[in-house]
Amino acid sequence: MSERGEGFLPGAHQIEGYGAGGFRFGGMSHRGSIIAAPSGVSAIAALSVEELDAEMLAPLFSESAGAVQLVVLGTGANLVVPPRALRETLRAAGMGVDPMATGHAVATYNILLGEGRRVAAVLLASA
C-alpha cells in the first residue's frame, strides 16, 4: 500500500465515522484500532489501553519533531486512565495525552485537526 506497509493511508484525515468495531476515514473503512497522525492513518492491534506500548505507538514517534503536541487517546466505550509509563513515554517525546472514551476522542480529534492544531489520535475500537 505504501512504504510504511499494509494498513497505512498517507495524510491527515478527519474520522468520518465510528462504530461496529471500526472507523471510516479517507473514503474507506477499517475494522479495528487506529493511529491518526499528521503523516497518515495506521492500523494497530491494541484493543485496550493496557496493550499499548512504545513499539505499537511507533507511528507517533516517527513524526517530525514538534509535529504532534497532543495525542487524543480514545480508550474504547469508557474512559480508562492510561498507565503512568505510557503517559511518561508520550511526554518524554514532547506530546501531551488526553484520554477519553473513543466516541468523544473522535469528535475532539476532528475539531482540533480542523483548527490546524498539531494533534494525533490513538483510537481504540470497541464492539
Secondary structure, DSSP 8 states (H G I E B T S, - for coil): --TT-TTEEES---EEEEETTEEEETTEEEESEEEEETTEEEEE--SSGGG--TTTTHHHHTS-TTS-SEEEEE-SSS-----HHHHHHHHHTT-EEEEE-HHHHHHHHHHHHHTT--EEEEE----
